[in-house]
Amino acid sequence: MTFLECTLSKGGFSGEAVFEVQPNGEKHVGVASRLHCWTEKGKRLVDVDLGDKKINGFVAVRVIDEANDKVLVSMPDGEVLWVAKNKLVPSEAAPNVPVRPRLAMGN
């Protein structure tokens, strides 16, 4: 499992968080389960009350490919982004981060 530096804030539902990353100078904003988010001190976001503030933290990503100093990662919201290797933090934890969006029932 690998983590990407981000800014976290409260999502629209109690079990989700909004994450903001700037992998290549362009901002990407997405929504993820709090199970895929950690504070910068390593505490799972499910145990944190964000209130209306933004905090620095990490979102779990899955590495898909590497090229030179860039890494292609799958974000929990289904997006795939190239990021600089120095923005990633490896971890031994292994929560389930989807590689692609899940299909709706009946499809």
C-alpha positions as CSV (number, residue, x, y, z in Angstrom):
1,M,0.0,0.0,0.0
2,T,1.2,3.5,-0.8
3,F,0.0,6.9,0.4
4,L,-0.1,10.3,-1.4
5,E,0.2,13.6,0.5
6,C,-3.1,15.5,0.4
7,T,-5.4,18.0,2.2
8,L,-8.5,16.4,3.8
9,S,-11.8,17.9,4.7
10,K,-15.3,16.6,5.7
11,G,-17.3,15.0,2.9
12,G,-21.0,15.2,2.3
13,F,-21.6,11.9,4.3
14,S,-20.2,10.8,7.6
15,G,-18.2,8.0,6.1
16,E,-16.4,10.0,3.4
17,A,-13.8,12.7,3.1
18,V,-12.8,15.2,0.4
19,F,-9.2,15.0,-0.6
20,E,-7.2,17.6,-2.6
21,V,-3.9,16.7,-4.2
22,Q,-1.6,18.6,-6.5
23,P,0.4,15.8,-8.2
24,N,1.9,18.0,-11.1
25,G,0.9,21.5,-10.1
26,E,-2.7,20.9,-11.1
27,K,-5.2,20.5,-8.3
28,H,-7.3,17.3,-8.3
29,V,-10.3,17.1,-5.8
30,G,-12.0,13.8,-5.1
31,V,-14.1,12.0,-2.5
32,A,-12.9,8.9,-0.7
33,S,-14.1,6.6,2.1
34,R,-12.6,7.7,5.4
35,L,-11.1,4.2,5.5
36,H,-8.7,5.3,2.8
37,C,-7.5,8.5,4.6
38,W,-5.0,9.2,7.4
39,T,-3.9,12.3,9.2
40,E,-0.3,13.4,8.8
41,K,0.4,11.8,12.2
42,G,-0.7,8.4,10.9
43,K,-4.1,8.2,12.6
44,R,-7.0,6.8,10.5
45,L,-9.5,9.5,9.5
46,V,-12.4,7.3,10.8
47,D,-11.2,8.2,14.3
48,V,-11.0,12.0,13.7
49,D,-13.7,14.7,13.8
50,L,-12.8,17.1,11.1
51,G,-15.5,19.7,11.8
52,D,-15.3,22.4,9.2
53,K,-11.5,22.5,9.0
54,K,-9.0,21.2,6.4
55,I,-6.0,19.2,7.6
56,N,-2.9,17.8,6.0
57,G,-2.8,14.1,5.6
58,F,-2.6,11.1,3.3
59,V,-4.9,9.2,0.9
60,A,-4.3,5.6,0.0
61,V,-3.4,4.9,-3.6
62,R,-2.5,1.9,-5.7
63,V,0.7,2.1,-7.9
64,I,-0.1,1.0,-11.5
65,D,3.1,1.9,-13.3
66,E,6.5,3.8,-12.9
67,A,8.4,5.9,-15.4
68,N,11.6,7.7,-14.4
69,D,10.7,10.0,-11.4
70,K,6.9,9.7,-12.0
71,V,4.4,7.0,-10.8
72,L,1.0,6.3,-12.2
73,V,-1.5,5.8,-9.3
74,S,-5.1,4.9,-9.0
75,M,-7.0,7.1,-6.6
76,P,-9.9,5.9,-4.4
77,D,-12.3,8.0,-6.5
78,G,-11.3,6.0,-9.6
79,E,-9.1,8.7,-11.2
80,V,-5.7,7.7,-12.4
81,L,-2.9,10.3,-12.1
82,W,0.8,10.7,-12.7
83,V,2.6,11.9,-9.5
84,A,6.2,12.6,-8.6
85,K,7.8,9.7,-6.6
86,N,8.8,12.0,-3.8
87,K,5.1,12.7,-3.1
88,L,4.4,9.0,-2.2
89,V,4.8,7.3,1.2
90,P,5.0,3.5,1.3
91,S,3.2,1.6,4.1
92,E,2.7,-2.0,5.2
93,A,-1.1,-1.4,5.7
94,A,-3.2,-2.7,2.9
95,P,-6.8,-1.3,2.8
96,N,-8.8,-2.1,-0.3
97,V,-8.3,0.8,-2.8
98,P,-10.2,0.3,-6.1
99,V,-8.2,0.2,-9.3
100,R,-11.2,1.3,-11.3
101,P,-14.7,2.5,-10.4
102,R,-17.2,-0.2,-9.4
103,L,-20.1,-0.9,-11.7
104,A,-23.6,-0.2,-10.4
105,M,-25.9,-3.2,-9.7
106,G,-27.5,-4.6,-12.8
107,N,-24.8,-3.5,-15.2
